[in-house]
Amino acid sequence: MIAVFVNPRSRSNRRDPTLAARLGDSVRGAGSIIATHTLEELDLAAQRLAAAPPWVIAVHGGDGTLHRVLTALLLAFGERPLPPLAILGGGTMNVVTSSLRIRFPAIPYLRDLSVLARSGRAPLTLPRRCLKVGDQFGFVFGNGVLANFLEEYYGGEHGYGPGRAVYLLGRLFCSSIIRGPFMRRVFRRFRGRVVVDGQALEFAELMAVGAGTVREVGLGFKLYHRADDDLDRFGVLAIHSGALALVADLWSVRFGRGIAPSRAFSAVASRLEIASEESGSPYTIDGDLYRAAGTLTITPGPRLAIVNPWRLQSVDAQVLGNGDGGRPGAALAAAPGPIENDVAR
């Protein structure tokens, strides 16, 4: 069975109220839709799946939805591995699917999965660890400017999305030229102690501290450029320069080369400890905002088996033969596949 988590409040579901029903039609006879409205409902659904694990768990929604569902599932399953995880996207940024190059339209994805489920074959998967941040799980962590920007991003009167993100970046650039109040608010620095694998960083204050097991943070910017270096650890970034100095690194970050060492510390690590001097300082996990209470400890989470949607069609072809050229996902077969170092490992 395919268990499909759907966030009724995600951007795509708000825009198209019929989407959840069409997702359900895509797995008819091979799975079911789980639409939860509260964290309590989500926890109960995760516990039911832990008691009777499905063939594949699919998640439709944004990065925050994926983070919440993943946390509930991993807490419910305990030490047992999760079933293969199909990430359907459906949010604003979808940084995990973009980073792993596995973005794929949700309905054709589920139809392909359903065909494979009926055949009794296992899907091909990519290995990828998540992060464990305190008692929660996700793929991207950040504080300082990374969290401050999201507070502004979510604070708009007319909602949020890629358009608002671009608008804020432009506003931030203009404010930086005159060192205006918006720039000072967004670039409010983190003050505290940061320890990476037992070694304390020398900086008393930082623009941001971040960690990730995927490279992208949105809009194609690959801030955690070392996230793929070691799949059993995670990329760490501590930005210590001023705001205007980072303008020189924008294209480098966009193309995956990272921030210059003179402006940021970067490494791969197995443990990151962050103790803020400010009570309740903001931080983000996969786009969701939180407030720190005490020292935050970040370690690698469990290794997940993430379904590769681009390889489903090749497996389907073996099942269905050559007469399935009209299948909804068939036209996408020539699209680029996921990053090769993930497949190799």
C-alpha positions in Angstrom: 0.0 0.0 0.0 1.1 3.6 -0.7 0.3 6.0 2.2 0.1 9.5 0.9 0.3 12.4 3.3 -1.4 15.5 2.0 -1.2 18.9 3.6 -4.6 20.6 3.0 -3.0 24.0 3.7 -0.2 23.7 1.3 0.2 26.3 -1.4 -0.8 23.9 -4.2 -3.9 22.6 -2.3 -5.1 26.1 -1.5 -4.8 27.1 -5.2 -6.6 23.9 -6.4 -9.1 22.5 -3.9 -9.7 19.5 -6.2 -6.0 18.4 -6.0 -6.3 16.1 -3.0 -9.1 14.2 -4.7 -7.1 13.8 -7.9 -4.1 12.6 -5.9 -6.4 10.0 -4.3 -7.6 8.9 -7.8 -4.0 8.4 -8.8 -3.5 5.7 -6.1 -6.9 4.2 -6.3 -6.7 0.5 -5.5 -3.0 0.8 -4.5 -3.0 3.3 -1.6 -4.8 5.9 0.4 -4.7 9.6 1.2 -3.9 10.8 4.8 -5.0 14.5 5.3 -4.2 15.7 8.8 -5.2 19.1 10.1 -3.3 19.2 13.5 0.0 17.9 14.8 -2.0 15.5 17.1 -3.7 14.0 14.1 -0.4 13.7 12.3 1.2 11.9 15.3 -1.7 9.4 15.4 -1.5 8.7 11.7 2.3 8.1 12.0 1.7 5.7 14.9 -0.8 3.7 12.8 1.7 3.4 10.0 4.4 2.3 12.4 2.1 -0.5 13.6 1.5 -1.6 10.0 4.2 -0.2 7.7 3.1 0.5 4.1 5.0 -0.3 1.0 5.9 3.4 0.3 5.1 6.6 2.2 4.5 9.6 0.0 4.4 13.3 1.2 2.7 16.0 -0.8 3.3 19.6 0.5 6.1 22.0 1.1 9.4 21.6 2.9 7.8 22.4 6.2 5.2 19.6 5.6 8.0 17.2 4.8 9.8 18.2 8.0 6.7 17.7 10.2 5.7 14.4 8.6 9.3 13.1 8.8 9.5 14.0 12.5 6.3 12.3 13.3 7.2 9.2 11.4 10.7 8.8 12.8 9.5 9.3 16.4 6.8 6.7 15.8 9.0 4.1 14.1 11.8 4.5 16.7 14.9 2.5 15.7 13.2 0.8 12.8 13.9 2.1 9.3 11.1 4.0 7.5 9.6 2.5 4.3 10.8 4.2 1.1 9.9 7.8 1.0 8.4 9.5 -2.1 8.7 13.3 -1.9 6.0 14.7 -4.2 6.7 18.4 -3.6 3.7 20.7 -3.7 5.1 23.7 -1.7 6.7 27.0 -2.5 10.5 26.1 -2.6 10.7 22.3 -2.5 14.4 22.5 -1.7 14.9 18.7 -1.1 13.6 17.6 -4.4 15.4 20.5 -6.2 18.7 19.6 -4.4 18.4 15.9 -5.3 17.1 16.6 -8.8 14.0 14.5 -8.3 11.3 17.1 -8.9 8.5 15.4 -10.7 4.7 16.2 -11.2 2.8 14.7 -8.3 0.0 12.9 -10.1 2.1 11.1 -12.8 4.5 10.3 -9.9 1.7 8.6 -8.0 0.4 6.8 -11.0 3.8 5.4 -11.8 4.2 4.3 -8.1 0.8 2.6 -8.2 1.7 0.6 -11.3 4.9 -0.5 -9.6 3.0 -1.4 -6.4 0.6 -3.6 -8.2 3.6 -5.4 -9.9 5.1 -6.3 -6.5 8.5 -4.7 -7.3 10.5 -2.4 -5.0 11.2 1.1 -6.2 14.7 2.3 -6.8 15.8 4.7 -4.2 18.5 7.3 -3.3 20.2 7.2 0.1 20.2 10.5 2.0 20.4 11.3 5.7 18.3 13.9 7.4 19.3 16.2 10.2 18.3 15.6 13.8 17.8 19.0 15.5 17.0 18.5 19.1 14.1 16.0 19.0 13.0 17.1 15.5 14.1 16.0 12.0 14.6 17.9 8.7 17.1 18.6 6.0 18.1 22.3 6.4 18.8 24.3 9.6 19.6 28.0 10.0 19.7 30.8 12.4 20.7 34.5 12.3 19.9 36.1 8.9 18.5 32.8 7.6 15.8 32.8 10.2 15.4 36.6 10.3 14.7 36.6 6.5 12.0 34.0 7.0 10.3 36.1 9.7 10.0 38.9 7.1 9.0 36.4 4.4 6.1 35.0 6.3 5.1 38.5 7.7 3.6 39.9 4.5 -0.1 40.9 4.3 -0.6 39.2 1.0 0.9 35.8 1.7 4.2 34.4 0.6 5.8 32.6 -2.3 8.7 33.0 -4.8 7.5 36.5 -5.8 7.7 37.7 -2.2 11.1 36.2 -1.8 12.4 38.0 -4.8 10.8 41.2 -3.6 12.4 40.9 -0.2 15.8 40.2 -1.8 15.5 43.4 -3.9 14.4 45.4 -0.9 17.2 44.0 1.2 19.7 45.0 -1.5 18.4 48.6 -1.6 18.3 48.9 2.1 21.9 47.6 2.4 23.1 50.4 0.1 21.9 53.0 2.6 22.2 50.8 5.7 18.6 51.2 6.4 16.4 49.7 9.2 15.2 46.8 7.1 18.8 45.7 6.4 19.7 46.0 10.1 16.6 44.0 11.1 17.3 41.2 8.7 21.1 41.1 9.3 20.7 41.1 13.1 23.6 38.9 14.1 23.6 35.8 16.2 25.6 36.0 19.4 26.6 32.9 21.3 28.9 29.8 21.3 29.2 27.4 18.3 31.0 24.0 18.6 31.7 21.9 15.6 32.7 18.3 16.4 34.1 19.4 19.7 35.9 22.4 18.5 34.6 25.9 19.5 34.6 28.5 16.7 36.5 31.6 17.5 33.7 34.0 16.5 31.7 35.7 19.3 29.0 36.8 16.8 28.0 35.5 13.4 25.7 36.6 10.6 24.3 33.0 10.6 25.0 29.4 11.5 23.5 26.8 9.2 23.6 23.1 8.6 22.2 20.9 5.8 22.1 17.4 4.3 21.0 19.0 1.0 22.7 21.9 -0.8 19.9 24.2 -1.7 18.0 26.7 0.5 15.6 28.0 -2.2 15.6 29.9 -5.5 18.5 27.7 -6.7 21.0 29.1 -4.1 23.3 26.2 -3.0 24.3 27.7 0.4 25.4 24.3 1.9 27.7 23.4 -0.9 29.5 20.7 1.1 26.3 18.8 1.9 27.1 16.1 -0.7 30.8 15.6 0.5 29.9 12.9 3.0 26.5 11.3 3.0 26.9 10.2 6.6 27.6 13.7 7.9 26.2 17.2 7.1 27.4 20.5 5.8 28.1 23.3 8.3 28.3 27.0 7.5 29.1 29.9 9.8 29.1 33.3 8.1 31.2 35.8 9.9 31.5 38.6 7.4 29.4 41.8 7.1 26.3 42.0 4.9 27.7 44.0 2.0 30.8 41.7 1.7 28.5 38.8 0.7 27.4 40.4 -2.5 30.6 39.2 -4.1 29.6 35.6 -3.3 26.0 35.6 -4.7 26.9 34.0 -8.0 29.3 31.6 -6.4 26.6 30.4 -4.0 24.1 30.2 -6.9 26.4 27.9 -8.8 27.4 25.7 -5.9 30.9 27.0 -5.1 30.0 28.4 -1.7 31.0 31.5 0.2 34.7 32.5 0.2 36.6 31.1 3.2 37.6 34.7 4.2 33.9 35.4 4.8 32.6 32.1 6.2 33.7 28.9 7.9 32.5 25.7 6.2 33.0 22.1 7.0 31.3 18.7 7.1 30.5 17.5 10.6 28.9 14.9 12.8 27.9 17.2 15.7 27.0 20.9 15.9 26.2 22.6 19.2 24.7 26.1 19.3 24.2 28.1 22.5 22.7 31.5 22.0 23.2 34.4 24.4 19.7 35.6 23.5 16.8 33.7 25.0 14.3 32.6 22.3 16.5 33.4 19.3 14.9 32.3 16.1 16.0 29.4 14.0 14.5 27.5 11.1 14.1 23.8 10.1 13.1 23.4 6.5 11.4 26.8 6.5 9.4 26.4 9.7 10.4 28.9 12.4 11.2 28.0 16.1 12.6 29.7 19.1 15.7 28.3 20.8 15.5 27.3 24.5 18.9 26.4 25.7 21.6 24.7 23.7 20.6 23.2 20.3 22.4 20.0 19.3 22.4 18.9 15.7 23.5 15.5 14.5 22.9 13.3 11.5 19.5 11.7 11.4 18.7 8.3 10.1 19.5 7.4 6.5 16.4 7.5 4.4 15.6 5.6 1.2 14.1 8.3 -1.1 12.2 7.1 -4.1 13.8 8.1 -7.4 10.8 9.1 -9.7 13.0 9.2 -12.9 13.8 5.5 -12.5 10.2 4.4 -11.9 9.4 4.5 -15.6 12.3 2.2 -16.5 11.0 -0.3 -14.0 7.4 0.2 -15.2 8.5 -0.5 -18.8 9.8 -3.9 -17.7 6.4 -4.6 -16.1 4.2 -3.2 -18.9 6.2 -3.9 -22.0 6.5 -1.4 -24.8 2.8 -0.6 -25.3 2.5 2.0 -22.5 3.7 5.0 -24.5 0.6 6.9 -23.5 1.1 6.6 -19.8 1.0 10.1 -18.2 4.6 10.2 -17.1 6.1 8.8 -20.3 6.8 12.1 -21.9 9.1 13.1 -19.0 11.5 10.2 -19.4 14.1 12.3 -21.1 14.4 14.8 -18.2 17.7 14.9 -16.3 18.0 12.4 -13.4 19.2 12.9 -9.9 22.7 13.8 -8.9 25.1 11.0 -9.8 27.1 10.8 -6.5 23.9 10.0 -4.7 23.1 7.2 -7.1 26.6 5.8 -6.9 26.6 5.7 -3.1 
